[in-house]
Amino acid sequence: MKKTLATLALAVFLLTLLGASVAMADLYTTRAYQYTDSISASLSVTGGTAYCSGSVDPTGTYSASVTLNLYRQNGSSWTYITSWSGSATGGAKASASGNIYVGSGTFKLVVKGNVGNGLEYPTITKTK
C-alpha cells in the first residue's frame, strides 16, 4: 500500500513538473519577440469559402502592419491565392480579414507582421 502511494505521489509530481515546463514553453513562445505582444491567425473553410483573419499587437507605442497571404496546396508545393493587409499606429493592434471562395482542398494562411517600421517581423502560419 505504501509503495502504491509513493508511486502515485511520484506520478503527480512528474505531471506537475511536466505542466510547469509546458507553461514555460508557452511563455517563451509569447516572449519570442521583443517588440510584439502577440500575433494571431485564424483560418476556417466553410461551404467552400475561406474565412481568414490575423493581427499583430505591438508593445509600447510602435506602429504595426499585418499582411495575410492565403495559399492552396498543390501537390508538394503551395499556390498563392490572395492577400489582405492592415496597419495601425500609436501602439494599436493592426488587423486584417477577408474571405474568398476557394472550393475544397488544403489551405495555408501566413500572417506576417511588421512592427516599428522594420524593428521586427513576426510571422505565424495556420493550415486547414
N, CA, C and O atoms as a printed pandas DataFrame, in Angstrom:
     atom_number atom_name residue_name chain_id  residue_number  x_coord  y_coord  z_coord
0              1         N          MET        A               1    0.813   -1.198    0.000
1              2        CA          MET        A               1    0.000    0.000    0.000
2              3         C          MET        A               1    0.862    1.270    0.000
3              4         O          MET        A               1    0.583    2.229   -0.720
4              5         N          LYS        A               2    1.940    1.249    0.847
5              6        CA          LYS        A               2    2.835    2.401    0.902
6              7         C          LYS        A               2    3.546    2.595   -0.431
7              8         O          LYS        A               2    3.779    3.726   -0.859
8              9         N          LYS        A               3    3.894    1.477   -1.092
9             10        CA          LYS        A               3    4.571    1.556   -2.379
10            11         C          LYS        A               3    3.644    2.175   -3.435
11            12         O          LYS        A               3    4.090    2.971   -4.261
12            13         N          THR        A               4    2.366    1.810   -3.407
13            14        CA          THR        A               4    1.386    2.366   -4.344
14            15         C          THR        A               4    1.221    3.861   -4.123
15            16         O          THR        A               4    1.154    4.624   -5.087
16            17         N          LEU        A               5    1.154    4.289   -2.864
17            18        CA          LEU        A               5    1.019    5.716   -2.569
18            19         C          LEU        A               5    2.269    6.484   -2.992
19            20         O          LEU        A               5    2.174    7.603   -3.496
20            21         N          ALA        A               6    3.423    5.889   -2.790
21            22        CA          ALA        A               6    4.665    6.545   -3.199
22            23         C          ALA        A               6    4.720    6.674   -4.720
23            24         O          ALA        A               6    5.141    7.708   -5.239
24            25         N          THR        A               7    4.303    5.644   -5.427
25            26        CA          THR        A               7    4.276    5.678   -6.886
26            27         C          THR        A               7    3.296    6.737   -7.377
27            28         O          THR        A               7    3.593    7.485   -8.308
28            29         N          LEU        A               8    2.135    6.796   -6.750
29            30        CA          LEU        A               8    1.123    7.794   -7.105
30            31         C          LEU        A               8    1.647    9.209   -6.851
31            32         O          LEU        A               8    1.457   10.097   -7.682
32            33         N          ALA        A               9    2.298    9.420   -5.722
33            34        CA          ALA        A               9    2.853   10.738   -5.400
34            35         C          ALA        A               9    3.928   11.133   -6.413
35            36         O          ALA        A               9    3.991   12.287   -6.836
36            37         N          LEU        A              10    4.767   10.180   -6.798
37            38        CA          LEU        A              10    5.795   10.453   -7.804
38            39         C          LEU        A              10    5.169   10.809   -9.147
39            40         O          LEU        A              10    5.638   11.723   -9.826
40            41         N          ALA        A              11    4.116   10.097   -9.535
41            42        CA          ALA        A              11    3.430   10.374  -10.803
42            43         C          ALA        A              11    2.831   11.774  -10.793
43            44         O          ALA        A              11    2.940   12.496  -11.783
44            45         N          VAL        A              12    2.199   12.168   -9.691
45            46        CA          VAL        A              12    1.606   13.502   -9.579
46            47         C          VAL        A              12    2.702   14.565   -9.658
47            48         O          VAL        A              12    2.528   15.587  -10.322
48            49         N          PHE        A              13    3.828   14.327   -8.984
49            50        CA          PHE        A              13    4.948   15.260   -9.020
50            51         C          PHE        A              13    5.472   15.427  -10.441
51            52         O          PHE        A              13    5.711   16.550  -10.884
52            53         N          LEU        A              14    5.650   14.325  -11.156
53            54        CA          LEU        A              14    6.164   14.391  -12.523
54            55         C          LEU        A              14    5.195   15.102  -13.461
55            56         O          LEU        A              14    5.614   15.876  -14.321
56            57         N          LEU        A              15    3.904   14.839  -13.295
57            58        CA          LEU        A              15    2.910   15.528  -14.126
58            59         C          LEU        A              15    2.902   17.028  -13.844
59            60         O          LEU        A              15    2.753   17.837  -14.760
60            61         N          THR        A              16    3.061   17.391  -12.580
61            62        CA          THR        A              16    3.123   18.813  -12.218
62            63         C          THR        A              16    4.356   19.459  -12.841
63            64         O          THR        A              16    4.285   20.565  -13.377
64            65         N          LEU        A              17    5.475   18.766  -12.766
65            66        CA          LEU        A              17    6.706   19.269  -13.362
66            67         C          LEU        A              17    6.563   19.415  -14.876
67            68         O          LEU        A              17    7.009   20.409  -15.449
68            69         N          LEU        A              18    5.945   18.434  -15.523
69            70        CA          LEU        A              18    5.716   18.495  -16.969
70            71         C          LEU        A              18    4.816   19.672  -17.317
71            72         O          LEU        A              18    5.079   20.390  -18.281
72            73         N          GLY        A              19    3.750   19.877  -16.535
73            74        CA          GLY        A              19    2.859   21.015  -16.768
74            75         C          GLY        A              19    3.579   22.337  -16.641
75            76         O          GLY        A              19    3.312   23.264  -17.407
76            77         N          ALA        A              20    4.502   22.444  -15.674
77            78        CA          ALA        A              20    5.269   23.674  -15.495
78            79         C          ALA        A              20    6.170   23.918  -16.696
79            80         O          ALA        A              20    6.305   25.057  -17.144
80            81         N          SER        A              21    6.802   22.846  -17.235
81            82        CA          SER        A              21    7.667   23.066  -18.396
82            83         C          SER        A              21    6.876   23.423  -19.629
83            84         O          SER        A              21    7.353   24.198  -20.457
84            85         N          VAL        A              22    5.661   22.873  -19.781
85            86        CA          VAL        A              22    4.822   23.259  -20.916
86            87         C          VAL        A              22    4.428   24.724  -20.788
87            88         O          VAL        A              22    4.450   25.462  -21.772
88            89         N          ALA        A              23    4.067   25.148  -19.578
89            90        CA          ALA        A              23    3.704   26.549  -19.357
90            91         C          ALA        A              23    4.899   27.452  -19.651
91            92         O          ALA        A              23    4.735   28.526  -20.230
92            93         N          MET        A              24    6.104   27.025  -19.255
93            94        CA          MET        A              24    7.292   27.813  -19.538
94            95         C          MET        A              24    7.544   27.885  -21.041
95            96         O          MET        A              24    7.974   28.920  -21.551
96            97         N          ALA        A              25    7.279   26.786  -21.753
97            98        CA          ALA        A              25    7.458   26.794  -23.207
98            99         C          ALA        A              25    6.491   27.785  -23.846
99           100         O          ALA        A              25    6.868   28.504  -24.771
100          101         N          ASP        A              26    5.230   27.832  -23.356
101          102        CA          ASP        A              26    4.263   28.794  -23.873
102          103         C          ASP        A              26    4.718   30.221  -23.585
103          104         O          ASP        A              26    4.601   31.103  -24.435
104          105         N          LEU        A              27    5.236   30.439  -22.382
105          106        CA          LEU        A              27    5.711   31.760  -22.008
106          107         C          LEU        A              27    6.853   32.181  -22.930
107          108         O          LEU        A              27    6.899   33.324  -23.385
108          109         N          TYR        A              28    7.764   31.264  -23.202
109          110        CA          TYR        A              28    8.880   31.563  -24.099
110          111         C          TYR        A              28    8.372   31.906  -25.500
111          112         O          TYR        A              28    8.870   32.831  -26.142
112          113         N          THR        A              29    7.375   31.149  -25.965
113          114        CA          THR        A              29    6.821   31.397  -27.291
114          115         C          THR        A              29    6.225   32.799  -27.372
115          116         O          THR        A              29    6.442   33.507  -28.356
116          117         N          THR        A              30    5.478   33.205  -26.349
117          118        CA          THR        A              30    4.864   34.527  -26.398
118          119         C          THR        A              30    5.903   35.630  -26.218
119          120         O          THR        A              30    5.652   36.776  -26.590
120          121         N          ARG        A              31    7.055   35.306  -25.660
121          122        CA          ARG        A              31    8.103   36.299  -25.467
122          123         C          ARG        A              31    9.200   36.173  -26.523
123          124         O          ARG        A              31   10.292   36.715  -26.356
124          125         N          ALA        A              32    8.912   35.468  -27.594
125          126        CA          ALA        A              32    9.920   35.259  -28.636
126          127         C          ALA        A              32   10.254   36.562  -29.359
127          128         O          ALA        A              32   11.296   36.662  -30.007
128          129         N          TYR        A              33    9.384   37.549  -29.252
129          130        CA          TYR        A              33    9.607   38.818  -29.930
130          131         C          TYR        A              33    9.783   39.932  -28.903
131          132         O          TYR        A              33    9.132   39.935  -27.859
132          133         N          GLN        A              34   10.655   40.861  -29.207
133          134        CA          GLN        A              34   10.936   41.950  -28.286
134          135         C          GLN        A              34    9.918   43.084  -28.400
135          136         O          GLN        A              34    9.574   43.710  -27.398
136          137         N          TYR        A              35    9.440   43.348  -29.605
137          138        CA          TYR        A              35    8.553   44.491  -29.837
138          139         C          TYR        A              35    7.110   44.079  -30.152
139          140         O          TYR        A              35    6.283   44.925  -30.491
140          141         N          THR        A              36    6.812   42.786  -30.039
141          142        CA          THR        A              36    5.483   42.269  -30.367
142          143         C          THR        A              36    4.879   41.577  -29.161
143          144         O          THR        A              36    5.457   40.631  -28.625
144          145         N          ASP        A              37    3.710   42.051  -28.730
145          146        CA          ASP        A              37    2.998   41.384  -27.638
146          147         C          ASP        A              37    2.378   40.082  -28.121
147          148         O          ASP        A              37    2.489   39.056  -27.451
148          149         N          SER        A              38    1.726   40.117  -29.283
149          150        CA          SER        A              38    1.088   38.903  -29.785
150          151         C          SER        A              38    0.883   38.997  -31.289
151          152         O          SER        A              38    0.830   40.080  -31.872
152          153         N          ILE        A              39    0.769   37.822  -31.892
153          154        CA          ILE        A              39    0.421   37.705  -33.305
154          155         C          ILE        A              39   -0.562   36.552  -33.396
155          156         O          ILE        A              39   -0.380   35.524  -32.743
156          157         N          SER        A              40   -1.604   36.717  -34.203
157          158        CA          SER        A              40   -2.616   35.669  -34.283
158          159         C          SER        A              40   -3.035   35.435  -35.726
159          160         O          SER        A              40   -2.905   36.309  -36.583
160          161         N          ALA        A              41   -3.543   34.224  -35.973
161          162        CA          ALA        A              41   -4.042   33.849  -37.296
162          163         C          ALA        A              41   -5.248   32.959  -37.119
163          164         O          ALA        A              41   -5.278   32.109  -36.229
164          165         N          SER        A              42   -6.238   33.153  -37.960
165          166        CA          SER        A              42   -7.429   32.312  -37.942
166          167         C          SER        A              42   -7.810   31.971  -39.377
167          168         O          SER        A              42   -7.897   32.850  -40.235
168          169         N          LEU        A              43   -8.036   30.679  -39.625
169          170        CA          LEU        A              43   -8.414   30.203  -40.955
170          171         C          LEU        A              43   -9.488   29.146  -40.801
171          172         O          LEU        A              43   -9.295   28.156  -40.097
172          173         N          SER        A              44  -10.615   29.353  -41.456
173          174        CA          SER        A              44  -11.651   28.326  -41.500
174          175         C          SER        A              44  -12.201   28.266  -42.916
175          176         O          SER        A              44  -12.252   29.270  -43.626
176          177         N          VAL        A              45  -12.606   27.076  -43.306
177          178        CA          VAL        A              45  -13.191   26.885  -44.634
178          179         C          VAL        A              45  -14.560   26.266  -44.432
179          180         O          VAL        A              45  -14.684   25.157  -43.911
180          181         N          THR        A              46  -15.598   27.002  -44.855
181          182        CA          THR        A              46  -16.979   26.553  -44.695
182          183         C          THR        A              46  -17.713   26.743  -46.005
183          184         O          THR        A              46  -17.735   27.843  -46.557
184          185         N          GLY        A              47  -18.311   25.682  -46.502
185          186        CA          GLY        A              47  -19.061   25.774  -47.748
186          187         C          GLY        A              47  -18.206   26.215  -48.919
187          188         O          GLY        A              47  -18.709   26.842  -49.851
188          189         N          GLY        A              48  -16.920   25.895  -48.884
189          190        CA          GLY        A              48  -16.028   26.272  -49.967
190          191         C          GLY        A              48  -15.463   27.675  -49.873
191          192         O          GLY        A              48  -14.686   28.090  -50.733
192          193         N          THR        A              49  -15.844   28.411  -48.837
193          194        CA          THR        A              49  -15.330   29.768  -48.651
194          195         C          THR        A              49  -14.307   29.775  -47.520
195          196         O          THR        A              49  -14.565   29.248  -46.438
196          197         N          ALA        A              50  -13.148   30.374  -47.775
197          198        CA          ALA        A              50  -12.104   30.523  -46.760
198          199         C          ALA        A              50  -12.310   31.845  -46.039
199          200         O          ALA        A              50  -12.393   32.903  -46.662
200          201         N          TYR        A              51  -12.393   31.770  -44.716
201          202        CA          TYR        A              51  -12.525   32.943  -43.865
202          203         C          TYR        A              51  -11.200   33.128  -43.130
203          204         O          TYR        A              51  -10.773   32.250  -42.381
204          205         N          CYS        A              52  -10.558   34.263  -43.345
205          206        CA          CYS        A              52   -9.211   34.486  -42.835
206          207         C          CYS        A              52   -9.161   35.759  -41.999
207          208         O          CYS        A              52   -9.811   36.753  -42.322
208          209         N          SER        A              53   -8.387   35.715  -40.926
209          210        CA          SER        A              53   -8.130   36.923  -40.156
210          211         C          SER        A              53   -6.790   36.778  -39.451
211          212         O          SER        A              53   -6.313   35.670  -39.206
212          213         N          GLY        A              54   -6.197   37.910  -39.134
213          214        CA          GLY        A              54   -4.928   37.912  -38.432
214          215         C          GLY        A              54   -4.664   39.277  -37.844
215          216         O          GLY        A              54   -5.208   40.285  -38.294
216          217         N          SER        A              55   -3.812   39.293  -36.820
217          218        CA          SER        A              55   -3.490   40.562  -36.187
218          219         C          SER        A              55   -2.093   40.521  -35.583
219          220         O          SER        A              55   -1.540   39.455  -35.311
220          221         N          VAL        A              56   -1.546   41.703  -35.383
221          222        CA          VAL        A              56   -0.263   41.896  -34.710
222          223         C          VAL        A              56   -0.460   43.008  -33.692
223          224         O          VAL        A              56   -0.923   44.098  -34.028
224          225         N          ASP        A              57   -0.106   42.722  -32.449
225          226        CA          ASP        A              57   -0.249   43.693  -31.371
226          227         C          ASP        A              57    1.151   44.085  -30.892
227          228         O          ASP        A              57    1.839   43.262  -30.289
228          229         N          PRO        A              58    1.585   45.318  -31.145
229          230        CA          PRO        A              58    2.936   45.720  -30.747
230          231         C          PRO        A              58    3.018   46.062  -29.263
231          232         O          PRO        A              58    2.005   46.350  -28.627
232          233         N          THR        A              59    4.225   46.027  -28.724
233          234        CA          THR        A              59    4.443   46.546  -27.379
234          235         C          THR        A              59    4.600   48.059  -27.479
235          236         O          THR        A              59    4.919   48.580  -28.548
236          237         N          GLY        A              60    4.386   48.745  -26.409
237          238        CA          GLY        A              60    4.596   50.200  -26.399
238          239         C          GLY        A              60    3.750   50.923  -27.428
239          240         O          GLY        A              60    2.596   50.565  -27.665
240          241         N          THR        A              61    4.327   51.931  -28.030
241          242        CA          THR        A              61    3.594   52.764  -28.986
242          243         C          THR        A              61    4.110   52.588  -30.406
243          244         O          THR        A              61    4.002   53.498  -31.229
244          245         N          TYR        A              62    4.666   51.428  -30.692
245          246        CA          TYR        A              62    5.182   51.172  -32.043
246          247         C          TYR        A              62    4.042   51.040  -33.050
247          248         O          TYR        A              62    2.954   50.570  -32.717
248          249         N          SER        A              63    4.306   51.458  -34.272
249          250        CA          SER        A              63    3.348   51.232  -35.344
250          251         C          SER        A              63    3.445   49.769  -35.770
251          252         O          SER        A              63    4.453   49.106  -35.522
252          253         N          ALA        A              64    2.405   49.281  -36.403
253          254        CA          ALA        A              64    2.405   47.882  -36.842
254          255         C          ALA        A              64    1.595   47.748  -38.116
255          256         O          ALA        A              64    0.638   48.488  -38.347
256          257         N          SER        A              65    1.994   46.791  -38.936
257          258        CA          SER        A              65    1.196   46.422  -40.101
258          259         C          SER        A              65    1.168   44.909  -40.189
259          260         O          SER        A              65    2.043   44.224  -39.660
260          261         N          VAL        A              66    0.150   44.400  -40.866
261          262        CA          VAL        A              66   -0.019   42.955  -40.982
262          263         C          VAL        A              66   -0.477   42.621  -42.402
263          264         O          VAL        A              66   -1.291   43.332  -42.992
264          265         N          THR        A              67    0.055   41.540  -42.928
265          266        CA          THR        A              67   -0.344   41.046  -44.243
266          267         C          THR        A              67   -0.722   39.575  -44.111
267          268         O          THR        A              67    0.017   38.782  -43.528
268          269         N          LEU        A              68   -1.880   39.223  -44.659
269          270        CA          LEU        A              68   -2.359   37.843  -44.677
270          271         C          LEU        A              68   -2.219   37.315  -46.088
271          272         O          LEU        A              68   -2.748   37.908  -47.028
272          273         N          ASN        A              69   -1.515   36.209  -46.248
273          274        CA          ASN        A              69   -1.365   35.571  -47.554
274          275         C          ASN        A              69   -1.999   34.190  -47.502
275          276         O          ASN        A              69   -1.664   33.379  -46.639
276          277         N          LEU        A              70   -2.908   33.924  -48.420
277          278        CA          LEU        A              70   -3.599   32.643  -48.474
278          279         C          LEU        A              70   -3.063   31.812  -49.632
279          280         O          LEU        A              70   -2.910   32.305  -50.750
280          281         N          TYR        A              71   -2.778   30.530  -49.344
281          282        CA          TYR        A              71   -2.233   29.613  -50.344
282          283         C          TYR        A              71   -3.045   28.329  -50.380
283          284         O          TYR        A              71   -3.657   27.949  -49.382
284          285         N          ARG        A              72   -3.053   27.657  -51.532
285          286        CA          ARG        A              72   -3.672   26.338  -51.709
286          287         C          ARG        A              72   -2.559   25.327  -51.954
287          288         O          ARG        A              72   -1.620   25.588  -52.706
288          289         N          GLN        A              73   -2.678   24.155  -51.299
289          290        CA          GLN        A              73   -1.687   23.118  -51.525
290          291         C          GLN        A              73   -1.894   22.509  -52.906
291          292         O          GLN        A              73   -3.012   22.178  -53.301
292          293         N          ASN        A              74   -0.792   22.371  -53.622
293          294        CA          ASN        A              74   -0.805   21.837  -54.980
294          295         C          ASN        A              74    0.297   20.776  -55.042
295          296         O          ASN        A              74    1.430   21.076  -55.418
296          297         N          GLY        A              75   -0.037   19.539  -54.673
297          298        CA          GLY        A              75    0.984   18.504  -54.564
298          299         C          GLY        A              75    1.873   18.796  -53.379
299          300         O          GLY        A              75    1.395   18.893  -52.249
300          301         N          SER        A              76    3.172   18.939  -53.628
301          302        CA          SER        A              76    4.099   19.239  -52.536
302          303         C          SER        A              76    4.417   20.730  -52.441
303          304         O          SER        A              76    5.250   21.134  -51.630
304          305         N          SER        A              77    3.761   21.547  -53.264
305          306        CA          SER        A              77    4.022   22.989  -53.224
306          307         C          SER        A              77    2.737   23.750  -52.881
307          308         O          SER        A              77    1.665   23.159  -52.758
308          309         N          TRP        A              78    2.865   25.053  -52.732
309          310        CA          TRP        A              78    1.748   25.922  -52.386
310          311         C          TRP        A              78    1.574   26.982  -53.463
311          312         O          TRP        A              78    2.544   27.595  -53.908
312          313         N          THR        A              79    0.313   27.194  -53.884
313          314        CA          THR        A              79   -0.020   28.187  -54.897
314          315         C          THR        A              79   -0.703   29.377  -54.227
315          316         O          THR        A              79   -1.679   29.213  -53.495
316          317         N          TYR        A              80   -0.180   30.577  -54.485
317          318        CA          TYR        A              80   -0.731   31.806  -53.918
318          319         C          TYR        A              80   -2.147   32.046  -54.442
319          320         O          TYR        A              80   -2.406   31.891  -55.635
320          321         N          ILE        A              81   -3.065   32.427  -53.540
321          322        CA          ILE        A              81   -4.437   32.751  -53.934
322          323         C          ILE        A              81   -4.678   34.253  -53.854
323          324         O          ILE        A              81   -4.989   34.884  -54.864
324          325         N          THR        A              82   -4.537   34.838  -52.654
325          326        CA          THR        A              82   -4.804   36.264  -52.471
326          327         C          THR        A              82   -4.221   36.745  -51.153
327          328         O          THR        A              82   -3.680   35.957  -50.377
328          329         N          SER        A              83   -4.336   38.048  -50.906
329          330        CA          SER        A              83   -3.846   38.594  -49.641
330          331         C          SER        A              83   -4.723   39.758  -49.175
331          332         O          SER        A              83   -5.462   40.355  -49.958
332          333         N          TRP        A              84   -4.621   40.060  -47.889
333          334        CA          TRP        A              84   -5.282   41.196  -47.262
334          335         C          TRP        A              84   -4.262   41.858  -46.343
335          336         O          TRP        A              84   -3.331   41.201  -45.877
336          337         N          SER        A              85   -4.427   43.147  -46.079
337          338        CA          SER        A              85   -3.478   43.818  -45.193
338          339         C          SER        A              85   -4.162   44.903  -44.378
339          340         O          SER        A              85   -5.259   45.358  -44.704
340          341         N          GLY        A              86   -3.488   45.303  -43.315
341          342        CA          GLY        A              86   -3.982   46.364  -42.451
342          343         C          GLY        A              86   -2.828   46.968  -41.680
343          344         O          GLY        A              86   -1.747   46.381  -41.621
344          345         N          SER        A              87   -3.043   48.137  -41.087
345          346        CA          SER        A              87   -1.982   48.784  -40.311
346          347         C          SER        A              87   -2.592   49.619  -39.193
347          348         O          SER        A              87   -3.783   49.928  -39.203
348          349         N          ALA        A              88   -1.746   49.977  -38.229
349          350        CA          ALA        A              88   -2.173   50.801  -37.104
350          351         C          ALA        A              88   -0.971   51.565  -36.574
351          352         O          ALA        A              88    0.173   51.161  -36.781
352          353         N          THR        A              89   -1.237   52.674  -35.888
353          354        CA          THR        A              89   -0.161   53.489  -35.297
354          355         C          THR        A              89   -0.423   53.667  -33.812
355          356         O          THR        A              89   -1.497   53.333  -33.313
356          357         N          GLY        A              90    0.577   54.199  -33.110
357          358        CA          GLY        A              90    0.405   54.535  -31.697
358          359         C          GLY        A              90    0.268   53.348  -30.774
359          360         O          GLY        A              90   -0.277   53.489  -29.679
360          361         N          GLY        A              91    0.735   52.198  -31.168
361          362        CA          GLY        A              91    0.649   51.013  -30.318
362          363         C          GLY        A              91   -0.629   50.223  -30.453
363          364         O          GLY        A              91   -0.827   49.242  -29.736
364          365         N          ALA        A              92   -1.507   50.629  -31.364
365          366        CA          ALA        A              92   -2.757   49.893  -31.568
366          367         C          ALA        A              92   -2.499   48.597  -32.331
367          368         O          ALA        A              92   -1.509   48.473  -33.052
368          369         N          LYS        A              93   -3.393   47.649  -32.163
369          370        CA          LYS        A              93   -3.295   46.355  -32.850
370          371         C          LYS        A              93   -3.628   46.526  -34.323
371          372         O          LYS        A              93   -4.646   47.126  -34.669
372          373         N          ALA        A              94   -2.772   46.000  -35.189
373          374        CA          ALA        A              94   -3.032   46.004  -36.631
374          375         C          ALA        A              94   -3.727   44.696  -36.981
375          376         O          ALA        A              94   -3.277   43.622  -36.581
376          377         N          SER        A              95   -4.826   44.785  -37.727
377          378        CA          SER        A              95   -5.550   43.567  -38.077
378          379         C          SER        A              95   -6.062   43.642  -39.506
379          380         O          SER        A              95   -6.206   44.719  -40.084
380          381         N          ALA        A              96   -6.330   42.470  -40.054
381          382        CA          ALA        A              96   -6.884   42.368  -41.402
382          383         C          ALA        A              96   -7.727   41.103  -41.458
383          384         O          ALA        A              96   -7.509   40.158  -40.700
384          385         N          SER        A              97   -8.682   41.104  -42.359
385          386        CA          SER        A              97   -9.510   39.917  -42.540
386          387         C          SER        A              97  -10.117   39.937  -43.932
387          388         O          SER        A              97  -10.161   40.974  -44.594
388          389         N          GLY        A              98  -10.576   38.791  -44.355
389          390        CA          GLY        A              98  -11.214   38.686  -45.650
390          391         C          GLY        A              98  -11.714   37.282  -45.884
391          392         O          GLY        A              98  -11.381   36.362  -45.137
392          393         N          ASN        A              99  -12.507   37.117  -46.913
393          394        CA          ASN        A              99  -12.962   35.783  -47.278
394          395         C          ASN        A              99  -13.028   35.689  -48.792
395          396         O          ASN        A              99  -13.177   36.687  -49.497
396          397         N          ILE        A             100  -12.912   34.456  -49.269
397          398        CA          ILE        A             100  -12.899   34.221  -50.708
398          399         C          ILE        A             100  -13.350   32.792  -50.963
399          400         O          ILE        A             100  -13.042   31.888  -50.186
400          401         N          TYR        A             101  -14.077   32.591  -52.046
401          402        CA          TYR        A             101  -14.489   31.238  -52.412
402          403         C          TYR        A             101  -13.273   30.486  -52.952
403          404         O          TYR        A             101  -12.608   30.942  -53.882
404          405         N          VAL        A             102  -12.994   29.315  -52.345
405          406        CA          VAL        A             102  -11.814   28.538  -52.732
406          407         C          VAL        A             102  -12.149   27.094  -53.111
407          408         O          VAL        A             102  -11.285   26.374  -53.612
408          409         N          GLY        A             103  -13.383   26.667  -52.880
409          410        CA          GLY        A             103  -13.736   25.272  -53.140
410          411         C          GLY        A             103  -13.184   24.374  -52.055
411          412         O          GLY        A             103  -13.246   24.711  -50.873
412          413         N          SER        A             104  -12.645   23.231  -52.449
413          414        CA          SER        A             104  -12.117   22.296  -51.452
414          415         C          SER        A             104  -10.609   22.170  -51.605
415          416         O          SER        A             104  -10.039   22.599  -52.608
416          417         N          GLY        A             105   -9.973   21.580  -50.610
417          418        CA          GLY        A             105   -8.535   21.372  -50.639
418          419         C          GLY        A             105   -7.911   21.681  -49.303
419          420         O          GLY        A             105   -8.601   21.813  -48.291
420          421         N          THR        A             106   -6.597   21.795  -49.309
421          422        CA          THR        A             106   -5.846   22.162  -48.114
422          423         C          THR        A             106   -5.296   23.561  -48.329
423          424         O          THR        A             106   -4.744   23.877  -49.383
424          425         N          PHE        A             107   -5.460   24.400  -47.299
425          426        CA          PHE        A             107   -5.096   25.805  -47.426
426          427         C          PHE        A             107   -4.169   26.224  -46.293
427          428         O          PHE        A             107   -4.198   25.663  -45.198
428          429         N          LYS        A             108   -3.355   27.218  -46.586
429          430        CA          LYS        A             108   -2.412   27.751  -45.602
430          431         C          LYS        A             108   -2.550   29.259  -45.569
431          432         O          LYS        A             108   -2.540   29.919  -46.608
432          433         N          LEU        A             109   -2.680   29.802  -44.359
433          434        CA          LEU        A             109   -2.713   31.244  -44.160
434          435         C          LEU        A             109   -1.419   31.649  -43.453
435          436         O          LEU        A             109   -1.118   31.165  -42.361
436          437         N          VAL        A             110   -0.665   32.536  -44.085
437          438        CA          VAL        A             110    0.572   33.045  -43.494
438          439         C          VAL        A             110    0.330   34.495  -43.098
439          440         O          VAL        A             110    0.032   35.339  -43.944
440          441         N          VAL        A             111    0.461   34.778  -41.800
441          442        CA          VAL        A             111    0.277   36.130  -41.278
442          443         C          VAL        A             111    1.660   36.692  -40.977
443          444         O          VAL        A             111    2.402   36.150  -40.158
444          445         N          LYS        A             112    1.996   37.797  -41.659
445          446        CA          LYS        A             112    3.306   38.432  -41.490
446          447         C          LYS        A             112    3.109   39.834  -40.934
447          448         O          LYS        A             112    2.320   40.619  -41.460
448          449         N          GLY        A             113    3.826   40.134  -39.877
449          450        CA          GLY        A             113    3.744   41.455  -39.278
450          451         C          GLY        A             113    4.998   42.262  -39.539
451          452         O          GLY        A             113    6.052   41.721  -39.874
452          453         N          ASN        A             114    4.862   43.562  -39.379
453          454        CA          ASN        A             114    5.983   44.486  -39.424
454          455         C          ASN        A             114    5.758   45.450  -38.266
455          456         O          ASN        A             114    4.835   46.264  -38.298
456          457         N          VAL        A             115    6.600   45.355  -37.246
457          458        CA          VAL        A             115    6.440   46.177  -36.046
458          459         C          VAL        A             115    7.558   47.211  -35.986
459          460         O          VAL        A             115    8.733   46.896  -36.176
460          461         N          GLY        A             116    7.162   48.449  -35.717
461          462        CA          GLY        A             116    8.143   49.530  -35.562
462          463         C          GLY        A             116    8.895   49.850  -36.832
463          464         O          GLY        A             116   10.085   50.159  -36.789
464          465         N          ASN        A             117    8.211   49.778  -37.969
465          466        CA          ASN        A             117    8.838   50.080  -39.271
466          467         C          ASN        A             117   10.138   49.309  -39.487
467          468         O          ASN        A             117   11.165   49.879  -39.855
468          469         N          GLY        A             118   10.067   47.991  -39.249
469          470        CA          GLY        A             118   11.211   47.139  -39.533
470          471         C          GLY        A             118   11.998   46.676  -38.326
471          472         O          GLY        A             118   13.008   45.990  -38.484
472          473         N          LEU        A             119   11.564   47.035  -37.110
473          474        CA          LEU        A             119   12.261   46.538  -35.929
474          475         C          LEU        A             119   12.111   45.025  -35.794
475          476         O          LEU        A             119   13.011   44.339  -35.308
476          477         N          GLU        A             120   10.952   44.516  -36.235
477          478        CA          GLU        A             120   10.654   43.099  -36.048
478          479         C          GLU        A             120    9.626   42.651  -37.079
479          480         O          GLU        A             120    8.749   43.417  -37.479
480          481         N          TYR        A             121    9.750   41.389  -37.503
481          482        CA          TYR        A             121    8.840   40.817  -38.493
482          483         C          TYR        A             121    8.250   39.501  -37.965
483          484         O          TYR        A             121    8.662   38.426  -38.401
484          485         N          PRO        A             122    7.300   39.576  -37.041
485          486        CA          PRO        A             122    6.707   38.332  -36.526
486          487         C          PRO        A             122    5.883   37.637  -37.607
487          488         O          PRO        A             122    5.287   38.292  -38.462
488          489         N          THR        A             123    5.855   36.310  -37.559
489          490        CA          THR        A             123    5.127   35.520  -38.549
490          491         C          THR        A             123    4.473   34.319  -37.874
491          492         O          THR        A             123    5.034   33.730  -36.951
492          493         N          ILE        A             124    3.279   33.965  -38.347
493          494        CA          ILE        A             124    2.579   32.786  -37.854
494          495         C          ILE        A             124    1.840   32.150  -39.046
495          496         O          ILE        A             124    1.408   32.853  -39.960
496          497         N          THR        A             125    1.701   30.830  -39.026
497          498        CA          THR        A             125    1.058   30.112  -40.121
498          499         C          THR        A             125   -0.037   29.196  -39.581
499          500         O          THR        A             125    0.149   28.543  -38.555
500          501         N          LYS        A             126   -1.172   29.148  -40.266
501          502        CA          LYS        A             126   -2.263   28.223  -39.969
502          503         C          LYS        A             126   -2.563   27.420  -41.214
503          504         O          LYS        A             126   -2.632   27.982  -42.307
504          505         N          THR        A             127   -2.742   26.121  -41.075
505          506        CA          THR        A             127   -3.078   25.255  -42.198
506          507         C          THR        A             127   -4.393   24.556  -41.903
507          508         O          THR        A             127   -4.639   24.123  -40.778
508          509         N          LYS        A             128   -5.238   24.448  -42.927
509          510        CA          LYS        A             128   -6.556   23.814  -42.748
510          511         C          LYS        A             128   -6.882   23.018  -43.992
511          512         O          LYS        A             128   -7.943   22.398  -44.068
